[in-house]
Amino acid sequence: MKQRKKTKYVHEGRYVAEVEVGLLEDETGWSPYLSIEEAYKLDDVREALRRGDVESAAKYGRIYELRPVAHP
């Protein structure tokens, strides 16, 4: 079983988190996939962003605030 790094983006409300996770690769048809710990990490980031707790979300990666730049 091999592991490779991948950047995942979690969008919640006006925030986006850029989180590095490890994808597991093996010989099964389910490959590549997240470990349960990596999936929980993404869930934790999403919940923190949903609460507006940017400080907690930032423990896992970079956080960006989205804002409109043009309006029709």
C-alpha positions as CSV (number, residue, x, y, z in Angstrom):
1,M,0.0,0.0,0.0
2,K,1.4,3.4,-1.0
3,Q,0.4,6.9,0.2
4,R,0.6,10.1,-1.8
5,K,-0.2,13.6,-0.9
6,K,-3.1,15.5,-2.4
7,T,-4.5,19.0,-1.8
8,K,-8.3,19.0,-1.1
9,Y,-10.4,22.2,-1.0
10,V,-13.2,22.5,1.5
11,H,-15.8,25.2,0.7
12,E,-18.2,26.3,3.4
13,G,-20.0,29.6,3.3
14,R,-17.7,32.4,2.5
15,Y,-14.5,30.4,3.3
16,V,-12.4,27.8,1.5
17,A,-9.8,25.7,3.3
18,E,-6.8,24.2,1.4
19,V,-5.9,21.0,3.3
20,E,-3.2,18.5,2.4
21,V,-4.3,14.9,2.9
22,G,-2.8,11.5,2.2
23,L,-4.5,9.2,-0.3
24,L,-4.0,5.5,0.0
25,E,-3.3,3.5,-3.1
26,D,-3.5,-0.3,-3.3
27,E,-4.5,-3.1,-5.7
28,T,-8.2,-2.9,-5.0
29,G,-10.8,-1.3,-7.1
30,W,-11.4,1.4,-4.4
31,S,-8.0,3.0,-4.8
32,P,-7.1,5.8,-4.2
33,Y,-9.0,6.6,-1.0
34,L,-8.8,8.5,2.2
35,S,-8.0,6.9,5.5
36,I,-10.6,7.4,8.2
37,E,-8.3,9.9,10.0
38,E,-7.9,12.0,6.8
39,A,-11.7,11.9,6.2
40,Y,-12.3,13.1,9.8
41,K,-9.7,15.9,9.3
42,L,-11.8,17.2,6.4
43,D,-15.0,16.9,8.4
44,D,-13.4,18.9,11.3
45,V,-12.3,21.6,8.9
46,R,-15.8,21.8,7.4
47,E,-17.5,22.0,10.8
48,A,-15.1,24.7,12.0
49,L,-15.7,26.8,8.9
50,R,-19.5,26.3,9.3
51,R,-19.2,27.7,12.8
52,G,-17.0,30.6,11.5
53,D,-14.1,29.3,13.7
54,V,-11.3,30.2,11.3
55,E,-8.7,29.8,13.9
56,S,-9.5,26.1,14.5
57,A,-9.8,25.4,10.7
58,A,-6.4,27.1,10.2
59,K,-4.8,24.3,12.2
60,Y,-5.3,22.0,9.2
61,G,-4.3,24.3,6.4
62,R,-4.7,27.6,4.6
63,I,-8.0,29.4,4.9
64,Y,-9.3,31.8,2.2
65,E,-12.2,34.2,2.5
66,L,-14.3,34.5,-0.6
67,R,-15.7,37.9,-1.7
68,P,-17.5,38.9,-4.8
69,V,-15.5,41.1,-7.3
70,A,-18.2,41.7,-9.8
71,H,-22.0,41.8,-9.7
72,P,-24.3,41.8,-12.7
